[in-house]
Amino acid sequence: MLKLDTKPEGTPPKPHESRFYHNLVPAYQAVWPAVARRRIFANLSSLNIAAGAKVLEVGVGTGLALDAYPDHAEVLGVDLSEAMLAEAETMIARKKWSHVRVRPMNAEQLEFEPESFDLVTSFHTISVVSRPDEMMREMVRVCKPGGRILVINHFRSENPLIARVVDSAGGLTRRLGWRTDLQMNELLNELPIEIESCHKDNPLSLFRVLVAKRV
Ligand SMILES: C[S@@+](CC[C@H](N)C(=O)[O-])C[C@H]1O[C@@H](n2cnc3c(N)ncnc32)[C@H](O)[C@@H]1O
């Protein structure tokens, strides 16, 4: 099992530029919420987040998921793109939320002490960052023992035929800033977690929902 009580040493990982997202905020906001919102809401509410829980969302973007968290939780969202965070901040101010904050931060080098959060979430981000394994390791590091990690993302299919078909789109999607060949099992190797569930909301969905408990 990996030791997680220290932050990665040496040269900080080069963050994903996020220029794609910076430039595309308006278009992104027009199409993405309809696709993603329902899935995020259903899976977050099934976690029954406790009163006073400290929640970290990594790659919070424009704050698409923020109103799915109960207002009895203390929610912090981080993202590399300040343009995305500006949208989230506008929404937080409009909704007069006092339980939600956002701040700029690299997912691959989270600026928190180990074991700081009861729940660490991330939606549609781990295949966008430069070093997904480092992001996952960081999410686990900052989660308290007994706390939960919820990741919703596209991962490479275990069905070789589907994997090949999706791989053929990989060149295009990489130019858009995200990869299709991320293997979930490789990301989770040796981390101090127990997988509680890993499912798709429907068989045709491209996205997997991973719920893990930090041990
Ligand atoms: C596809 S968007 C998903 C945003 C949001 N979670 C959602 O579901 O709408 C990916 C997000 O990852 C952010 N991102 C990319 N690289 C990052 C990094 N190294 N650290 C933090 N955020 C990053 C982008 O700025 C963008 O907001």
The ligand as a Gaussian input file, in Angstrom:
#p B3LYP/6-31G(d) Opt

LIG

0 1
 C      -14.662000      18.506000     -17.959000
 S      -14.418000      19.789000     -16.742000
 C      -15.472000      19.181000     -15.429000
 C      -15.933000      20.280000     -14.519000
 C      -17.030000      19.883000     -13.519000
 N      -16.539000      18.898000     -12.568000
 C      -18.247000      19.365000     -14.256000
 O      -18.563000      18.168000     -14.160000
 O      -18.869000      20.172000     -14.960000
 C      -12.793000      19.463000     -16.161000
 C      -12.315000      20.500000     -15.153000
 O      -11.014000      20.143000     -14.716000
 C      -10.274000      21.337000     -14.528000
 N       -8.855000      20.976000     -14.482000
 C       -8.068000      20.545000     -15.486000
 N       -6.835000      20.283000     -15.031000
 C       -6.836000      20.555000     -13.700000
 C       -5.870000      20.469000     -12.651000
 N       -4.620000      20.036000     -12.880000
 N       -6.235000      20.834000     -11.414000
 C       -7.485000      21.263000     -11.149000
 N       -8.450000      21.357000     -12.088000
 C       -8.131000      21.000000     -13.346000
 C      -10.692000      22.195000     -15.693000
 O      -10.382000      23.553000     -15.471000
 C      -12.195000      21.914000     -15.717000
 O      -12.911000      22.804000     -14.887000

